[in-house]
Amino acid sequence: MAAIYLIRHGQASFGNADYDQLSAVGIKQSQILGEHWQSKSIPCRAYSGDLLRHGQTLEHFMEGFPNEQIPVVLHSGFNEFDHVDILTCYNPRWHNFDEMSADFLQCQEPNKFFQKEFSLALNRWMSGKFDLEYQESWSQFQTRCMRALQDVIQKELAINRQKSPSNTKASKNILVFTSGGTIAAIIQHILQLNDQQVLKINQQTRNTSVSKLLFSQNNLSVDYFNNYSHLTLAGKNLVTFR
């Protein structure tokens, strides 16, 4: 069996107009994960979504794991769902970032208000009743995530079937730098969870947490989900949800 490690990106810039940037905490989380990986098996390859926060997480991971040059493959199939599209379809007023921020900041507990509204927006998206309003429907997102995973599995199995040239490492440990929603959709498919369960999974996934899948020609399973022990060992203040 070979392993795929699904790695959620480090903390991004929540509350800013451009979310797709790692915060200072997110950079530190990524470096710590890289340092932690020095005690694990050396990855043969890394795949990454092509969002900026994915690439930055990989970059800072490599600062903490400087001993090996790991081949990297970009794959947009591992990108997160478009949260801006989901929010603005739910509330058209939020096409304007300043107006959305003003709505949140007028509440006594802006974070709780956002979490509640975002959950309602996700439920609307996942209901399937308004698919034509979205740039990507929930079912299309699910299909994209699983297609990306299957792309990786088939590529790695093909490498293992070949008489590998000296410059190609056999598939054993593969890293995938991605996002929480993507990870949740993949776990949902493998474990056959319902949509409400996948929402709970998405809410619980910590930044730079690691979920391990095992695969072979005929099998795909979840070994563990949402492991962030590297952060708890470094300090509880480094454990973040978004």
C-alpha positions in Angstrom: 0.0 0.0 0.0 1.1 3.5 -0.7 0.1 6.6 1.2 -1.3 10.0 0.2 -1.1 12.8 2.8 -3.7 15.5 2.3 -2.4 18.7 3.8 -4.6 21.6 4.5 -3.0 25.0 3.8 -1.7 27.2 6.6 -3.8 30.0 8.1 -4.9 32.4 5.3 -5.8 36.1 5.6 -9.3 35.7 7.0 -11.1 39.1 7.2 -9.0 40.7 4.4 -10.1 41.5 0.9 -7.6 39.1 -0.4 -8.0 35.9 1.6 -5.6 33.9 -0.6 -2.4 34.8 1.3 -0.9 33.0 4.3 -0.8 35.0 7.5 2.3 35.1 9.7 0.8 32.3 11.7 0.1 30.3 8.5 3.8 30.7 7.5 4.9 29.4 10.9 2.5 26.5 10.9 3.8 25.4 7.5 7.4 25.6 8.6 6.6 23.6 11.7 5.0 20.9 9.6 8.1 20.7 7.5 10.3 20.4 10.5 8.0 17.7 11.9 8.3 15.8 8.6 12.0 15.2 9.0 11.1 12.3 11.4 8.8 10.7 8.8 9.4 8.9 5.5 10.8 11.1 2.7 8.0 11.9 0.2 8.5 10.8 -3.4 6.4 13.6 -4.8 4.2 16.5 -3.9 1.0 17.7 -5.6 -0.5 21.1 -5.0 -3.5 23.1 -5.8 -2.6 26.2 -7.7 -4.1 28.7 -5.3 -1.5 31.1 -3.7 -2.1 29.7 -0.2 -1.4 26.2 -1.4 1.9 27.2 -3.0 3.0 29.3 0.0 2.2 26.4 2.3 4.4 24.1 0.2 7.2 26.7 0.0 7.3 27.2 3.8 7.0 23.5 4.4 10.2 23.1 2.4 11.9 25.7 4.6 11.4 23.3 7.5 12.2 20.2 5.4 15.3 21.3 3.5 17.1 18.0 3.1 15.4 16.7 -0.1 14.3 18.1 -3.4 10.8 16.8 -3.8 9.3 16.9 -7.4 6.2 19.1 -7.4 3.1 18.8 -9.7 0.5 21.5 -9.8 -3.1 20.3 -10.1 -6.0 22.8 -10.0 -8.4 19.9 -9.2 -7.3 20.3 -5.6 -8.4 23.9 -5.3 -10.9 24.9 -2.8 -14.5 25.9 -3.6 -15.1 29.5 -4.3 -16.3 30.9 -1.0 -16.8 34.4 -2.4 -19.2 33.1 -5.0 -21.1 31.0 -2.4 -21.4 34.0 -0.1 -22.5 36.5 -2.7 -25.1 34.1 -4.2 -26.5 33.7 -0.7 -26.5 37.5 -0.1 -26.0 39.7 -3.2 -25.1 42.7 -1.0 -21.8 40.9 -0.2 -20.5 41.4 -3.7 -19.0 44.4 -2.1 -16.3 43.4 0.4 -16.7 46.6 2.4 -20.4 46.1 2.8 -19.9 42.5 3.9 -17.3 43.6 6.5 -19.6 46.3 7.8 -22.4 43.8 8.3 -20.1 41.5 10.3 -18.5 44.2 12.3 -21.8 45.7 13.5 -22.4 42.4 15.4 -21.2 41.9 19.0 -19.6 38.7 18.0 -18.5 39.0 14.3 -16.8 35.6 14.1 -19.9 33.8 15.4 -22.1 35.8 13.0 -19.9 34.9 10.1 -19.8 31.2 11.0 -23.6 31.1 11.2 -24.1 32.9 7.9 -21.4 30.9 6.1 -23.0 27.7 7.2 -26.3 28.8 5.8 -24.6 29.8 2.6 -22.9 26.4 2.3 -26.2 24.6 3.0 -27.9 26.6 0.2 -25.1 25.7 -2.2 -25.1 22.0 -1.2 -28.9 21.7 -1.4 -28.8 21.5 -5.2 -31.8 23.8 -5.6 -29.9 26.7 -7.0 -27.1 25.1 -9.0 -27.5 27.4 -12.0 -26.6 30.4 -9.9 -23.1 29.2 -8.9 -19.9 29.1 -11.0 -19.4 25.5 -9.7 -22.2 23.5 -8.1 -21.7 21.3 -5.0 -21.9 18.1 -7.1 -19.4 19.5 -9.7 -17.0 20.3 -6.8 -17.3 16.8 -5.4 -16.7 15.3 -8.8 -13.7 17.6 -9.4 -12.1 16.7 -6.1 -12.4 12.9 -6.6 -11.2 13.2 -10.2 -8.1 15.0 -9.0 -7.4 12.3 -6.4 -8.0 9.5 -9.0 -5.6 11.3 -11.3 -2.9 11.2 -8.7 -3.6 7.5 -7.8 -3.5 6.4 -11.5 -0.3 8.3 -12.2 1.4 6.9 -9.2 0.2 3.3 -9.9 1.5 3.7 -13.5 4.9 4.8 -12.1 5.0 1.7 -9.9 4.2 -0.6 -12.8 7.0 0.7 -14.9 10.6 -0.3 -14.5 11.3 3.0 -12.9 14.2 5.1 -14.4 16.9 6.1 -11.9 15.6 9.6 -11.6 12.0 8.6 -10.8 11.1 7.5 -7.2 8.6 4.7 -6.8 5.3 5.8 -5.3 5.2 5.3 -1.6 4.5 8.5 0.2 2.8 11.4 -1.7 2.0 14.8 -0.3 -1.0 16.8 -1.6 -1.3 20.5 -0.5 -4.9 21.5 -0.7 -7.8 23.0 1.3 -10.3 22.0 3.9 -13.3 21.7 1.7 -11.4 19.5 -0.8 -10.3 17.2 2.0 -13.8 17.0 3.4 -15.3 16.1 0.0 -12.7 13.3 -0.5 -13.2 11.9 3.0 -17.0 12.0 2.3 -16.7 10.0 -0.8 -14.4 7.3 0.7 -16.5 6.9 3.9 -19.9 7.5 2.2 -20.9 10.3 4.5 -23.9 12.5 4.1 -23.7 16.3 3.4 -24.3 17.3 7.0 -21.5 15.1 8.2 -19.2 16.6 5.6 -20.0 20.1 6.8 -19.0 19.1 10.3 -15.7 17.6 8.9 -15.0 20.8 7.1 -15.6 22.9 10.2 -13.2 20.8 12.3 -10.2 20.7 9.9 -7.3 22.7 11.3 -4.8 24.6 9.3 -1.8 22.4 8.2 -3.6 19.3 9.5 -2.7 16.0 7.8 -5.2 13.4 6.7 -3.7 10.1 5.5 -5.1 7.9 2.8 -3.9 4.4 1.8 -4.3 3.1 -1.7 -3.4 0.2 -4.0 -4.7 -1.0 -7.4 -8.1 -2.0 -5.9 -8.3 -0.3 -2.5 -8.7 3.2 -1.1 -9.1 3.9 2.6 -8.7 6.5 5.3 -6.0 5.8 7.7 -6.4 9.0 9.8 -8.0 12.4 9.5 -7.1 15.9 10.7 -3.9 15.2 12.6 -2.3 18.5 13.9 -0.1 17.1 16.7 2.8 19.1 15.2 1.0 22.2 16.1 -0.1 21.2 19.6 3.5 20.3 20.4 4.7 23.7 19.2 2.0 25.7 21.1 -1.8 25.8 21.4 -1.9 29.3 20.0 -0.8 27.8 16.6 -3.9 25.7 16.3 -6.4 27.5 14.1 -9.5 26.7 12.0 -9.3 29.4 9.4 
